[in-house]
């Protein structure tokens, strides 16, 4: 798991921390977790922590190093991505949009959303999964563009 995280982040300390936090969480929730496939669970958990690393840590690192400039196209890319996200969200059914926004933008848990909307948790999970599938397909071109933007820069 450490190797997987390190390959994805190229940051030894963060990779070690991700794996340690995962095992601490696993230990703390040991009585309530029901894991059918431990290997899959562990690797998906590490993958999610790597994603969180890029969401949370990289922007902070960029701010801390003033001479590390982003490509000049980056602000325009973000505006286009935001517009494409809003457009893709608008294509979703209203309930699916609402659930996605609550989960991703307001950081609500599945249980909190289910209670707020008076629906079963499984229904919330279904709507969220549908939103992710649709958005992933709609926004897939932006990953290629982001890779291109950063591959044309030398840091």
MOBEL-V67807 format. One line per field, one symbol per residue. ss: DSSP state (H for helix, E for strand, - for the rest). burial: + if it has 16 or more other C-alpha atoms within 10 Angstrom, else -. Layout:
BEGIN
ss: ???
burial: ???
END
This chain:
BEGIN
ss: -HHHHHHHH--HHHHHHHHHHHHHHHHH---------HHHHHHHHHHHHHHHHHHHHHHHHHHH---------HHHHHHHHHHHHHHHHH---HHHHHHHHHHHH----HHHHHHHH---HHHHHHHHHHHHHHHHHHHHHHHHHHHHHHH----
burial: ++--++--+----+++-++--+-------------------++-+++-++--+-----------------+-----+---+--+---++--+---++++++++----+-+--++------+--++-++-++---+------+------+------
END
